[in-house]
Amino acid sequence: MRPGAEALCARLGLAGLPLERFPEGSVPVYAVGDALVLKLFPAAGARDAIVEERVLTRLDGALPIPTPTLHQAGEDANGWRYLLMSRLPGQGLAPAWPRIPRPDRERIARRCGEALAALHALDPEPLADTLGPGDWPAFLARQRAGAVDRQRERGLAEEWLEQIPDFLAAAPLPTAPGRALLHTEFMREHLLTDPADGWRLTGLLDFEPAMIGDPAYDLVAVGLFTTRADPHLLGHLLDAYGRAVDPRLLMAYTLLHVYSNLPWYLRELKPSARTLDALAEEWFGVS
């Protein structure tokens, strides 16, 4: 990848700047000097590049947490698409989390709630020609039809699988939810923080999975990967967000999420619950 990235940088007028690949990410991402980031998408992921390009343009300066400023976007000669954007300061929130004092964690949770409220308050319609799924009820129907098989493929135990149909049938899924711009993976791994500035959040990254749909859908990743089943932290976050959400709705969206992997969540969070109703309270209840 590096020779291609170097050639692209030269074509963009950035020849000679240090180029360093970040170890994380599902696609190649390079720091270009101290101020820029180059993100590359293979031809098969062209739609993801276009989604992120459109969303970054829409979000520039719109949230209380900074997002990258897009400088250039296009297609390279080999069919790969690229985004050249600003590099945000700070370090990853996920690896920094064990060192963050409890009061600062609570403040971070509130800041996340404020950012999500601002994101969901934006008019998503200018992006509707690019972001899916379009028909939200039809999307949920498709996800619901495959929910059991999807979790079975991921190795979920039968004691959980047999609960899914009845749980989804009883879940308080709204028939006509509001339409909002969704990050869909709002979690510590996509947030940056500055330890030298009181653990201030300095960046929100990675918008290629963005969608338009029910705002509550965005709270799945929040409960699982940002507050990580901590009812007090989730309470702070939702208080700042300005909306209470039924834990059963978030559990339903956990099962219907495009990236849903309940066996992985169970291994990561190690709940004591043995029913989906109890799991909803343990992961998404607040105090």
Secondary structure, 3 states (H helix, E strand, C coil): CHHHHHHHHHHCCCCCCCEEECCCCCCCEEEECCCEEEEEECHHHHHHHHHHHHHHHHHCCCCCCCCCCEEEEEECCCCCEEEEEECCCCEEHHHHHHHCCHHHHHHHHHHHHHHHHHHHHCCCHHHCCCCCCCCHHHHHHHHHHCHHHHHHHCCCCHHHHCCHHHHHHHCCCCCCCCCEEECCCCCHHHEEEEHHHCCEEEEECCCCCCEEECHHHHHHHHHHHHCCCCHHHHHHHHHHHCCCCCHHHHHHHHHHCCCCCHHHHHHHHCCCCCCHHHHHHHHHCCC
